[in-house]
Amino acid sequence: KISQLSVKQKIFQLSAQQNMKMRQLNVQLKISQQSVKQRMLQVNVKQKISQLSVIQKISRLSVKQKISQLSVKQKIFQLSAQQNMKMRQLNVQLKISQQSVKQRMLQVNVKQKISQ
């Protein structure tokens, strides 16, 4: 009976030790799972930050593109305005020279009539 009790006691001790080891392993597993989750979250945060950085760079490029488009439109408008001014000046000069020609023609006509 004593040896049977001794065997039962050893079995109980071994079972208790095994249970303790299992609990320790479970705790270690949970800690490592938490560590993995934390790393995944950090990776996700870094990925989101880099995505935001890319989006920010794209929006900056878009703004620069819009500014350059506006600059081109402004230059086209300026060139068009300059061209319009030159055309008006040329029209004025043309009208002045036409008036001058008409005036000379009249003077020639008057001289012809006087000489006749």
MISE-62563 format. One line per field, with one value per atom (N, C-alpha, C): atom name; residue in one letter; y, z, x. Coordinates in nm, 2 decimals. Each point is the difference from the previous one (the first is absolute). Example, Ala and Ser with C-alpha at 12.3 -4.5 7.8 and 13.67 -1.06 7.14 Angstrom:
<sites>
site	[N,CA,C,N,CA,C] .
code	[a,a,a,s,s,s] .
Y	[-0.57,0.12,0.12,0.11,0.11,0.11] .
Z	[0.78,0.00,0.00,-0.07,0.00,0.08] .
X	[1.32,-0.09,0.09,-0.04,0.09,-0.08] .
</sites>
This chain:
<sites>
site	[N,CA,C,N,CA,C,N,CA,C,N,CA,C,N,CA,C,N,CA,C,N,CA,C,N,CA,C,N,CA,C,N,CA,C,N,CA,C,N,CA,C,N,CA,C,N,CA,C,N,CA,C,N,CA,C,N,CA,C,N,CA,C,N,CA,C,N,CA,C,N,CA,C,N,CA,C,N,CA,C,N,CA,C,N,CA,C,N,CA,C,N,CA,C,N,CA,C,N,CA,C,N,CA,C,N,CA,C,N,CA,C,N,CA,C,N,CA,C,N,CA,C,N,CA,C,N,CA,C,N,CA,C,N,CA,C,N,CA,C,N,CA,C,N,CA,C,N,CA,C,N,CA,C,N,CA,C,N,CA,C,N,CA,C,N,CA,C,N,CA,C,N,CA,C,N,CA,C,N,CA,C,N,CA,C,N,CA,C,N,CA,C,N,CA,C,N,CA,C,N,CA,C,N,CA,C,N,CA,C,N,CA,C,N,CA,C,N,CA,C,N,CA,C,N,CA,C,N,CA,C,N,CA,C,N,CA,C,N,CA,C,N,CA,C,N,CA,C,N,CA,C,N,CA,C,N,CA,C,N,CA,C,N,CA,C,N,CA,C,N,CA,C,N,CA,C,N,CA,C,N,CA,C,N,CA,C,N,CA,C,N,CA,C,N,CA,C,N,CA,C,N,CA,C,N,CA,C,N,CA,C,N,CA,C,N,CA,C,N,CA,C,N,CA,C,N,CA,C,N,CA,C,N,CA,C,N,CA,C,N,CA,C,N,CA,C,N,CA,C,N,CA,C,N,CA,C,N,CA,C,N,CA,C,N,CA,C,N,CA,C,N,CA,C,N,CA,C,N,CA,C,N,CA,C,N,CA,C,N,CA,C,N,CA,C,N,CA,C,N,CA,C,N,CA,C] .
code	[k,k,k,i,i,i,s,s,s,q,q,q,l,l,l,s,s,s,v,v,v,k,k,k,q,q,q,k,k,k,i,i,i,f,f,f,q,q,q,l,l,l,s,s,s,a,a,a,q,q,q,q,q,q,n,n,n,m,m,m,k,k,k,m,m,m,r,r,r,q,q,q,l,l,l,n,n,n,v,v,v,q,q,q,l,l,l,k,k,k,i,i,i,s,s,s,q,q,q,q,q,q,s,s,s,v,v,v,k,k,k,q,q,q,r,r,r,m,m,m,l,l,l,q,q,q,v,v,v,n,n,n,v,v,v,k,k,k,q,q,q,k,k,k,i,i,i,s,s,s,q,q,q,l,l,l,s,s,s,v,v,v,i,i,i,q,q,q,k,k,k,i,i,i,s,s,s,r,r,r,l,l,l,s,s,s,v,v,v,k,k,k,q,q,q,k,k,k,i,i,i,s,s,s,q,q,q,l,l,l,s,s,s,v,v,v,k,k,k,q,q,q,k,k,k,i,i,i,f,f,f,q,q,q,l,l,l,s,s,s,a,a,a,q,q,q,q,q,q,n,n,n,m,m,m,k,k,k,m,m,m,r,r,r,q,q,q,l,l,l,n,n,n,v,v,v,q,q,q,l,l,l,k,k,k,i,i,i,s,s,s,q,q,q,q,q,q,s,s,s,v,v,v,k,k,k,q,q,q,r,r,r,m,m,m,l,l,l,q,q,q,v,v,v,n,n,n,v,v,v,k,k,k,q,q,q,k,k,k,i,i,i,s,s,s,q,q,q] .
Y	[-0.12,0.12,0.13,-0.01,0.12,0.02,-0.11,0.02,0.05,-0.05,0.05,0.15,0.04,0.14,0.08,-0.05,0.07,0.01,-0.10,0.01,0.10,0.00,0.09,0.15,0.01,0.14,0.04,-0.08,0.03,0.04,-0.08,0.02,0.14,0.03,0.13,0.11,-0.02,0.11,0.02,-0.11,0.01,0.07,-0.04,0.07,0.15,0.03,0.14,0.08,-0.06,0.06,0.02,-0.10,0.01,0.11,0.01,0.11,0.13,0.02,0.12,0.04,-0.10,0.02,0.04,-0.06,0.03,0.15,0.03,0.14,0.10,-0.03,0.09,0.01,-0.12,0.01,0.08,-0.02,0.08,0.15,0.04,0.14,0.05,-0.08,0.04,0.01,-0.09,0.00,0.13,0.03,0.13,0.12,0.00,0.12,0.01,-0.11,0.00,0.04,-0.05,0.05,0.15,0.05,0.14,0.08,-0.05,0.06,0.00,-0.11,-0.01,0.10,0.01,0.09,0.15,0.03,0.13,0.03,-0.09,0.02,0.02,-0.08,0.02,0.14,0.04,0.14,0.10,-0.01,0.09,0.00,-0.12,0.00,0.06,-0.02,0.07,0.15,0.04,0.15,0.06,-0.07,0.05,0.00,-0.11,-0.01,0.12,0.02,0.11,0.14,0.01,0.13,0.02,-0.11,0.01,0.02,-0.06,0.02,0.15,0.05,0.15,0.08,-0.04,0.08,0.00,-0.12,-0.01,0.09,-0.01,0.08,0.15,0.04,0.14,0.04,-0.08,0.03,0.01,-0.09,0.01,0.13,0.04,0.12,0.12,0.00,0.11,0.01,-0.12,0.00,0.05,-0.04,0.05,0.15,0.05,0.15,0.07,-0.06,0.06,-0.01,-0.11,-0.01,0.11,0.01,0.10,0.14,0.03,0.13,0.02,-0.10,0.01,0.02,-0.07,0.01,0.15,0.05,0.14,0.09,-0.03,0.09,0.00,-0.12,-0.01,0.08,-0.02,0.08,0.15,0.04,0.14,0.05,-0.08,0.04,0.01,-0.10,0.01,0.12,0.03,0.12,0.13,0.00,0.12,0.01,-0.11,0.01,0.04,-0.05,0.04,0.14,0.05,0.15,0.08,-0.04,0.07,0.00,-0.11,-0.01,0.09,0.00,0.09,0.14,0.04,0.14,0.03,-0.09,0.03,0.01,-0.09,0.01,0.14,0.04,0.13,0.12,-0.01,0.10,-0.01,-0.11,-0.02,0.06,-0.03,0.06,0.15,0.05,0.15,0.06,-0.07,0.05,-0.02,-0.10,-0.02,0.11,0.03,0.10,0.14,0.02,0.13,0.01,-0.11,0.00,0.01,-0.06,0.01,0.15,0.06,0.14,0.09,-0.04,0.08,-0.01,-0.13,-0.02,0.08,-0.01,0.07,0.15,0.05,0.15,0.03,-0.08,0.03,-0.01,-0.10,-0.01,0.13,0.05,0.12,0.12,0.01,0.10,0.00,-0.13,-0.01,0.04,-0.04,0.04,0.15,0.06,0.15,0.06,-0.04,0.05,-0.02,-0.11,-0.03,0.10,0.02,0.09,0.14,0.04,0.13,0.02,-0.10,0.01,0.00,-0.07,0.00,0.14] .
Z	[0.00,0.00,0.00,0.08,0.00,-0.13,-0.07,-0.13,-0.10,0.01,-0.09,0.02,0.13,0.03,-0.05,0.01,-0.05,-0.15,-0.07,-0.15,-0.03,0.07,-0.03,0.02,0.11,0.03,-0.11,-0.05,-0.11,-0.13,-0.02,-0.12,0.02,0.12,0.02,-0.01,0.05,-0.01,-0.15,-0.07,-0.15,-0.07,0.03,-0.06,0.03,0.12,0.04,-0.07,-0.01,-0.07,-0.14,-0.06,-0.15,-0.02,0.10,-0.01,0.01,0.09,0.01,-0.12,-0.06,-0.13,-0.11,0.00,-0.11,0.02,0.13,0.02,-0.04,0.04,-0.04,-0.15,-0.07,-0.15,-0.06,0.06,-0.05,0.02,0.12,0.02,-0.10,-0.02,-0.10,-0.14,-0.03,-0.13,-0.02,0.11,-0.01,-0.01,0.08,-0.01,-0.14,-0.06,-0.14,-0.10,0.02,-0.09,0.01,0.13,0.01,-0.06,0.01,-0.06,-0.15,-0.06,-0.14,-0.04,0.07,-0.03,0.00,0.11,0.01,-0.12,-0.04,-0.12,-0.12,-0.02,-0.11,0.00,0.11,0.01,-0.03,0.05,-0.04,-0.15,-0.06,-0.14,-0.08,0.05,-0.06,0.01,0.12,0.02,-0.10,0.00,-0.09,-0.15,-0.04,-0.13,-0.03,0.10,-0.02,-0.01,0.08,0.00,-0.14,-0.05,-0.13,-0.11,0.01,-0.10,0.01,0.12,0.01,-0.06,0.03,-0.06,-0.15,-0.06,-0.15,-0.04,0.07,-0.04,0.01,0.10,0.02,-0.12,-0.04,-0.11,-0.13,-0.02,-0.12,0.00,0.12,0.00,-0.02,0.05,-0.03,-0.14,-0.07,-0.14,-0.08,0.05,-0.07,0.01,0.12,0.02,-0.09,0.00,-0.09,-0.15,-0.04,-0.13,-0.03,0.09,-0.02,-0.01,0.09,0.00,-0.14,-0.05,-0.13,-0.11,0.01,-0.10,0.00,0.12,0.01,-0.05,0.02,-0.05,-0.15,-0.06,-0.15,-0.05,0.07,-0.05,0.01,0.11,0.02,-0.11,-0.04,-0.10,-0.14,-0.02,-0.13,0.00,0.12,0.00,-0.02,0.06,-0.02,-0.14,-0.07,-0.14,-0.08,0.03,-0.08,0.02,0.12,0.02,-0.07,0.00,-0.07,-0.15,-0.05,-0.14,-0.04,0.09,-0.03,0.00,0.09,0.01,-0.13,-0.05,-0.12,-0.12,0.00,-0.12,0.01,0.11,0.01,-0.04,0.04,-0.04,-0.15,-0.06,-0.15,-0.07,0.06,-0.06,0.00,0.12,0.01,-0.10,-0.01,-0.10,-0.14,-0.03,-0.13,-0.04,0.10,-0.02,-0.02,0.08,-0.02,-0.13,-0.05,-0.13,-0.11,0.02,-0.10,-0.01,0.12,0.00,-0.07,0.03,-0.06,-0.15,-0.05,-0.15,-0.05,0.06,-0.05,0.00,0.10,0.01,-0.12,-0.03,-0.11,-0.13,-0.01,-0.13,-0.02,0.11,-0.01,-0.04,0.06,-0.03,-0.15,-0.04,-0.15,-0.08,0.04,-0.08,0.00,0.11,0.01,-0.09,0.00,-0.08,-0.15,-0.03,-0.14,-0.05,0.09,-0.04,-0.01,0.09,-0.01,-0.13,-0.03,-0.12,-0.12,0.00,-0.12,-0.01] .
X	[0.08,-0.08,0.09,0.11,0.09,0.06,0.04,0.06,-0.10,-0.13,-0.10,-0.03,0.00,-0.01,0.11,0.12,0.12,-0.01,-0.04,-0.02,-0.10,-0.12,-0.10,0.04,0.08,0.06,0.09,0.09,0.09,-0.08,-0.10,-0.09,-0.06,-0.05,-0.07,0.11,0.12,0.10,0.04,0.01,0.04,-0.12,-0.12,-0.11,-0.01,0.03,0.00,0.11,0.12,0.11,-0.03,-0.07,-0.03,-0.10,-0.10,-0.10,0.07,0.09,0.08,0.07,0.07,0.07,-0.09,-0.12,-0.10,-0.05,-0.02,-0.04,0.11,0.12,0.11,0.01,-0.01,0.00,-0.11,-0.12,-0.11,0.02,0.06,0.03,0.10,0.11,0.10,-0.06,-0.09,-0.06,-0.09,-0.07,-0.09,0.09,0.11,0.10,0.05,0.04,0.06,-0.11,-0.12,-0.11,-0.02,0.00,-0.02,0.11,0.13,0.11,-0.01,-0.05,-0.02,-0.11,-0.11,-0.11,0.05,0.09,0.05,0.09,0.08,0.09,-0.09,-0.10,-0.09,-0.06,-0.05,-0.05,0.10,0.12,0.11,0.02,0.01,0.02,-0.12,-0.12,-0.12,0.01,0.04,0.01,0.10,0.12,0.11,-0.05,-0.08,-0.05,-0.10,-0.09,-0.09,0.07,0.10,0.08,0.07,0.05,0.07,-0.11,-0.11,-0.11,-0.04,-0.02,-0.03,0.11,0.12,0.11,-0.01,-0.03,-0.01,-0.12,-0.11,-0.12,0.04,0.07,0.04,0.09,0.10,0.09,-0.08,-0.10,-0.08,-0.08,-0.06,-0.08,0.09,0.13,0.09,0.03,0.02,0.03,-0.12,-0.12,-0.12,-0.01,0.03,-0.01,0.11,0.12,0.10,-0.04,-0.07,-0.04,-0.11,-0.09,-0.11,0.06,0.10,0.07,0.07,0.07,0.07,-0.11,-0.11,-0.10,-0.06,-0.02,-0.05,0.11,0.13,0.11,-0.01,-0.02,0.00,-0.12,-0.12,-0.12,0.03,0.06,0.03,0.09,0.11,0.09,-0.08,-0.08,-0.08,-0.09,-0.06,-0.09,0.08,0.12,0.09,0.04,0.04,0.04,-0.12,-0.12,-0.12,-0.03,0.02,-0.03,0.10,0.13,0.10,-0.03,-0.04,-0.03,-0.12,-0.10,-0.11,0.04,0.09,0.05,0.07,0.09,0.08,-0.10,-0.10,-0.10,-0.07,-0.04,-0.06,0.09,0.13,0.10,0.01,0.01,0.02,-0.13,-0.11,-0.13,0.00,0.05,0.00,0.10,0.12,0.10,-0.05,-0.07,-0.06,-0.10,-0.09,-0.10,0.07,0.11,0.07,0.06,0.07,0.06,-0.10,-0.12,-0.11,-0.05,-0.01,-0.04,0.10,0.13,0.11,-0.01,-0.02,-0.01,-0.12,-0.11,-0.12,0.03,0.07,0.03,0.09,0.10,0.09,-0.07,-0.09,-0.08,-0.09,-0.05,-0.08,0.09,0.11,0.10,0.04,0.02,0.04,-0.12,-0.12,-0.12,-0.02,0.02,-0.01,0.11,0.12,0.11,-0.03,-0.06,-0.03,-0.11,-0.10,-0.11,0.06,0.09,0.05,0.08,0.08,0.08,-0.08,-0.12,-0.08,-0.07] .
</sites>
